[in-house]
Amino acid sequence: MTVVTLTINPAIDISTSTETIVASRKLRCAEARRDPGGGGINVARVVRRLGGSVSAIYPAGGCNGHLLKRLIDDEGLEGLAIPVTAETREDFTVVERSSGQQFRFVLPGAHLAENEWQACLDLLQTNLQPNAFLVASGSLPPGVPDDFYARVARIAKKYGSKLVLDTSGMPLAAALEEGVYLFKPNLRELQELSTEAAVDQAGQLVAIRKIIAGGGAEIIALTLGSEGAILVTRDTCHLARTPEIQAVSTVGAGDSFLGAMVWRLAAGGAVTDAFRYGVAAGSAAVLNPGTELSKQSDVERLCKDIAVVPL
């Protein structure tokens, strides 16, 4: 089954390293790596690496927009770009080699005019099929209304598609009012969304079940970094621990988790099986430097050692 991703705020992700970060000095850096970025694009890259069929919808503008298209083509992705006026943004990550610390700089997205973000929604409607998986992921750039993902949710309902959402703040709250198939928060996003304390597992489960009972989502996968993840549906609840590994970079772990989970669901896998693959891919991503995502060989290797246990 084909997966469609929507990335309304894409970026060129640049990563490099330097020995020590010191203020007011010229810092000599290693050769930079450039990857196509933005939540939905990263998810599409992982789905493609795992052998799934995927189309990536995104706006692209200026010289960076041309580079973004080329990088997406180089990944073997079917990219569906909407031309826009503003220059596509860049993000960059710098690793301080002396300490191992990672510094991430996220630049603001390009301003989109109403006709530009509306064109993304129009293109989305022409590429959806009943029961297809639609992944909408990432922040909203300037000019895009807070109810953008709520509009995406209505489109998914209209075409009988399963919306998978990964965002935060007001755009998230508005979309959950419409209802989604799967929602993947991290702990901070869950705490911002919920009136519950959600500081321990019991509180987290109360907050999650409240969202599901209210029709906000059918499935919620809460990622907890090195502590693993929790999967909750209306009738079940499971926990998976991450394997013991040496983390190199945390960039892209959440997108890798979601990409693998959606890939497995689209292939007809059970939700707990998809959850296991998600945890494996999120763990696999941190093995790689910079803005690299999870690799299929690492996902398959780690997946064998991940136990999904009922709570």
N, C-alpha and C positions, 0 to 999 in steps of 0.2 A: 504494500500500500504506500502511495506517495505521501511524503511529508512536505508541507509548505511552511516556510519560516518568513516572518515579517520583522525587519529591523528598521525602525523609523529613525534611529540615531546611530548610524554606522560610524566606523573610524578606521584609520590606519593605525595599527598598534605597533609602536616602535619599542624595541628593547635593546639594552646595552649594559655595560658594566664599567666601573672605574675602581681604582684601588681604594681611595678614601674620598669621602665627600666633605669638603671643607669650604666654608663661605668665602667669597671674594677671590677665589683662585680659579685659574683656567684648569679644568679637569679633563685629562686625557682619557678618552673612552675607547672601549673595544669596538670592533665593527658592528654596526647596528643591524638588527634583524627587523624586517617589516612583515606583518601579517594582516590579513583582512580581519577586521574586528567589529564589535557590536554583538549584543547578546544573541540575536537570531542567526546571524552569520556564523558565529562560533558553534552554535547548535547544529547548523547545517553542515559545517565542516566535519563534526564528529559523526553525524549520521552517515555522511558520504564515506568516511574512513572505515566505518563498520560494515559497509556494503549496502546501505539503504539508498532508496531513490528519494531525492529531495530537490526542491526548488526554493531559491532564496530571493525574496522581494526586498528591495532597499532603494532609497534615494541616493543619487551620486552627483556631485558637482565639482567643477574646476579641475585643476591638475590632479589633486588628490583623488577626485572621483574617478578619473581615468586609471590611476594606479590601483584603486580599489577594485575596479572591474577586472584589470589584468591579474591581480592576485587571486581573485575569486575564480577566474578561468584556470589559473595554474593549479588550483585545488581540484579541478575536475567537476566543479559545481555548475548546475544550471542557474545562472544569475539572471534575475529579471530586474533591471535597473530603471528607475524613474529619473530622468534628467531634471536637475534643479539648478537654481542660479548660484546659491552660496557654495563656497568651498567646503568639501567634506573635511571633517575635523581630524586631528591627530591626537593620540594619547601616547605617553611614553613611560617606560619602566626602567629604572636604573638600579642595578645591584651593586652595593658596596662590597667589594671582594674581601676587604680586611675584616669585616664583621659578619658578612653574610646577610646583612639587612637589605630589604627591598623597598625602594621608594617608587610610588606610583603617582603619576601626574595625569589628571583627567581634564582635558580642555572642554569648553562648552561646545555643544553641537551647533551645526549651521542652522540659521533661522530658515524655517520653511513657510512659504506663503500658503494660504488656504487651498489654492488650486493644486499645489504640489503635494501636500499631505492627503488631499482628497483623491488625487491620482493614484496614490499608493493603495487606498481603499478600493478604488475602482478596479485596479489590476488584481487585487486580492480576490475580488468577486469572480473574475473570469478564470481563476486558477483553482477554485475550490471544488471538491467533489463530496458527495455524501459519505460520511464515515471517515473522511480523510483527517489526518492530524494537522492542525494548524498551530504553530508555535509563535507566539508574540512575546518578544523578550527585549529588555533593555529600557533605558530611560527615554523620556520625551525631550526633543530639542525645543528651543524657543520657537514660538509661533504655533505649536501643536496644542490643542485644547486638552485639559485634564481628562475629559471623557473619551479620549481617542480609543483607548483599549475597550471601553464600554461599547463603542461603536463596532469595534472588531468582534466583540462577543455577540452582538446582535447579528452581524453578518454570518458568523459561524453557526448560529442557531438557524438562520434562514436557509443555509445550504446543507444543514445536517452534518456539519463538521465538528470535530472534537478540539476545543480550544485549550491549549496548554500555555499557561501564563507565568512569566517571571519578570516582575517589576516591583515597584514600591510606591509608598506615599499615596497621594490623592488618585493618581491614575489606577493604582491597584484597587483601592477602595471602591471606585466607581465601577470597575469591571466586575468585581465580586458581587455588586448589587445586581448585575445582569446574570451572573452565574457562569462558571467555567467548568471544564472537565477536570483539569489537573492544574494545581497551583504549587509552585516550588519556592517557598520562602526560606531565608536563613533566619537565625534566631532574632536578630535585630529587626528584621522586617515583620516577623510575627509579633514581636513585642510592640512595635509602633502601631500595628493594626488592631491589636486586641486591648480590651479593657481589663483583661486578666493579667495577673502578675507574670506568669509564664517564665519564672526564674528557675524552676526545677522541672523535672519530667512530668510530674503530676499536673502542674500548672500549664505546661505546654500542651498536654493532651486535652485539658479542659478548653483551652483557647481554640485548638484545632477543631475539636468536636462541635464547638459552638458555630464555627464558620460552616462546617458541613451540614449541620442541622438546619441552619438558616438558608441553605440553598446556594451558598457562595461557591462551593466546589464539590465535585464528587470524590476527588482524591486529593490529598495534600501530602507532599513529601518535604519534610522539614530537614534541612541539612545543618549539621552541627560541627562542621570542620573535622578536627581530629577525633571528635567524640562519636562520629558516625552520622546516622540519619534515622528518622522515624517516618514510617509510612502509615497513613490512616485513611480508611474508607468508612462508609457508613456502618459497615458490619465488622471490620477487622482493624487490627493495629499491630504493627511489627517494628522491630528494631534491628538495625544492622550496624556493626562496628567496623570502622576502617582498619585495614591491616597495618601492622607496624612497618613503616617505611621512613626513609630519610627524605624530607621535603626539600625540594630545590626552589620551587616557585609556586605560589598559590594562585597565580593569574590563570583564569580559565577553568578552575576546578568546578565551579557551579554550572557553567555552560556545558562542560564535558559530562557532568552528572546528568543533566537534563537531556543532552543529545543521545546518550546511550539508553536512557530510559524510554525516550520516545521511539528510538529505533526499534527497540525490542517490542514495545506495544504495537507499533505499526506492522511488525512481522508476525503478530498474532500471539505473542508471549503473554503469560499470566502476569498480573500486576506485580506480584512478589518477585517473579523472575526478572522483570524489567527493573525493579527496585535494586536487586542484587547487581545487575549490570551497571546501574547508575552509580552506586557506591564504588564499584570497581573502577569506572571511568573517572570519577572525581578524584580517586586516589592516584590513578595512573597519571593524571594531569600534573600533579605536584612533583612528579619525578623528573619533569622536563624543565629546562631553563627558560627564562623570559616569557614570551607570549605564546609559546608552543602549547598545543592541546594534547589530550591523551592519544596514545597510539594503540592500534588494534591488538598488537601482540601483548602489550602490558595489560590491557583490559582483560583479555582472555586468561592470562596467567593469574592475575589477582582475583578474578571472579571465582576461581575454584576454591579459594580460602575464605570466602565471605559467607557467614551464616546469617540467615534472616530468621529471627526468632519472634514468636508471638509475645505481645505484652498483655 
